[in-house]
C-alpha cells in the first residue's frame, strides 16, 4: 500500500492482479485498485474530478479524466473516510498509475488538488 497526504487529505492505494482476459483477439492483464480518501483537515471537502496517468510498460501513457469517482462526488467531513474500488487493463504485465483529484473546501469554495501517489501494477513473480 502507498500513501500520501496533500492539504490534509490522505490518499491510500493498494492494487491487485486479477488475471488475464482476451478482447478483440488481444491479451490484457487486469488489475484492481482500492483507494481510501481520508479527510485529516478541519474543513468539509468534496471530490469534484479525477485525473489518472496509467503507464503501461509496452505502450504510451493513457490519461483518464472525468467527474467524480465511480459516478460519485463524495463529501467528507473532518475525520471521515471514503473508499472505492476500480480497475484497469494493461497490454503488459508491468505498469503503474498516479494522478490527482480536484477537490473543493465547501465553506470557502476554494479548489485544490490532492495528489495520488504512484503505485505499481505488476503480475506476481515478474521481475525486470
Secondary structure as UniProt FT lines:
FT   STRAND          2..6
FT   TURN            7..8
FT   STRAND          9..23
FT   TURN            24..25
FT   STRAND          26..39
FT   STRAND          45..56
FT   TURN            57..58
FT   STRAND          62..67
FT   TURN            70..71
FT   STRAND          75..76
FT   TURN            78..79
FT   STRAND          81..90
FT   STRAND          94..105
FT   TURN            106..109
FT   STRAND          110..122
FT   TURN            124..125
//
